[in-house]
Amino acid sequence: MSSGVDLPALLDALVRRNELALRAKRLRVERSGQTPLLKADAGKLDTLFENLLINAMRFSPEGGVIRLDLRAGPDAVDVTVCDQGPGVAEHDRAHLFTPFFQGSRQPPSAAPGNGLGLAIAQEYAQLHGGVVRLCDTPGQAGACFCVHLPFDISLQPGSTTASTSMTHQPSVQDDDPGWQQTQPCQHP
């Protein structure tokens, strides 16, 4: 169900909900930026961002920092989730959002994942007319995932698609390898 979602509050609640796991690795989360309310499915956005946060926690080194940066533009909100882990190998980039895919740089001390977190995050972003992509972070260690969500979205109950009033929707087709290429992250 679509409602006004307060993204900063949603992200803060996710951090609190994962506090024990964060403490176990002595990870610190830094959140910056504000956004207006976003008309969206709160449950799906919660799952989308929890999958990205858990991914960042899994790949972060002990004592690392995870950054959650929010920025509102005129038509959309952009949220970046960045860690200080090993980053994504070049040969893994085209497959990141494929269900059950696990990259080659798995943390040796972490429990194995199932390869669904990024695929689900991408699916839920697409349901909102948005996209998740891996962003380049020149000169910085780790991975940075950028989520782009338009403000004016209309979710169809029981549907797997979202319609938007945007004149251009991101291309997010599996058979188009160009859409998964990395883009520079924009940080506040």
N, C-alpha and C positions, 0 to 999 in steps of 0.2 A: 504494500500500500504506500502511495506517495504521501509525503508530509514534509514539513519544514525541518531539515536536518541541520543541526549546529555542528559543523565539522570539527572545530576546535574542541568542543565538549566531547564529541564522539571519540576523538583521538586521545584526549586526556583519560577518558573512561577505559579505553583499551590499555593504556599504559598502567593504570591502577589494577586492572584485571590480571595483568601479566607481571605484576610487581615481584612476586616470589621468583619467577624464572629470571627476571632481570637482575635481581639481587644475587642469585646463585652464580651468575657470571660477572658480577660487579659492573654491569652495563649501566650507562647513563643515557637517558633520552632527553634531547633538547628539541622543544617545539617552538616554532616561530611563525608569526603571521596570523592574520584573522581573515575570515570570509563571512559574507552574509549567509543567511539561511539558504539551503539548497533544497529545491523540491525534488525529493528522491525517496527511494525505498531504504529506510534507515537500517533494516536488518541486512540487506544486501551490501550496503556500504560498510557496515560493521564487519561483515565477513571479509569483504575485499581488503580493507585496511588491516584487519587482524592477520590475514594471510601474509601481507607484506611485512608487518611488524615481526611476526614469528620467523619469517624468512631472514630478516635482518638480524634477529637475535641469534638464530642458528649459525649464521656465517660470521658474526662479529667475534673478534678475539676477546678474551677475558679482559675486563677493564676498559672496553671500547665505548665509543659514543655512537648512538643512533640519532640521526637528525630527521625530524618531521617538519618540513617547510610548507606553508600554505600561502598561496597568492591568488587573489581574485582579479580577473581581468573584466573587460566590459561584457563579455558573453559567456565566460566560463571560469571555473576554478581549477587551479593546478596544485597538486600536492606531490611533494617528493619525499621518498623514504630512502635514506642513505645510510649505509653501514661502512665499517672500516675493515671488512673481511678481505678475502683473497681476490675479490672481483670475479668477473665472468670471463672464462677463456673465449678467445675469438671464435674457435670452432663450435662453441656451444650456443652462441648468440641467436642463431636462426631457429633454434629449437626450444628456447626458454619457455614459451607458452603452450607447448605441446603437452597434452595430458600424459602423465607418468614419466616424463623426461626428467632425468637428474643429471646435472652438469658434472664435469670432470673434477671440479675443485671442491669436493665434499669435505667438510671438516672431519678430521679423524676421530675426535672425541665426541661428536654429536650422534644422537640416535638417528638412524636412517630415516629420511623423509619418504613420502609416497609419490612425489612428483606431481601433485595436484594443486598445490597452493597458488602458483602463478597462473595456471590455466583457469582456475575458478575466479581469481582476481580479474583476469582479462574478460572472462564471460560476463561478470557482474558490471564491469565498466562499460562493456558494449551494450548491455541492457539499458544503460543510462545514456546511450548515445556517445559514450566516451571511449577512451583507450588507455591502456597501460603500456609503457615502453621502457626499455633500458636506456638510460641517458649516459652519455660520456661524462666523465669527471676528470678532465685533464689535470695531471699533477696530484691527484688524490687517490688514496687506496680505497678499495671497496667497490660496492655496486650501488647505483642510485636508480630507483624505479620512479618514474614520473607518471602520475595519473592526471588525465585531462578530462574534466566533466563539464558539459555545458549547463548553464543555469536553467534554460527553458527546455525542460524535458517532459515528456508525457509517457509514463509507463502504462502499458496495456495489461490489465489483470490476466494472469495465466499465459501471457505471451512471452516469447523469448526475444522480442525486439522492442526497441524504444523509438518513438518518433521525436524529432526535434524541429525547432523552427530555424535552425542554422541552415545557411545556404550550402555549406560544404560539410559533409560528415567524413571522419577519418576512414581510410580504407583499412579494414582489418580482416582480410581474407587469408586463410592458410596458404593458398596457392600463390600469394603475392609476397615473395621474400623481402621486398623493399620496405614493407610497412614495419618490419621488426628491426630495421637498422637503427642504430643508436643515434640519438640527437643530443646536442649540448643541453645540460640542465641549466635552468635559469634560477638563480638563488637571489633572495632579497638582499 
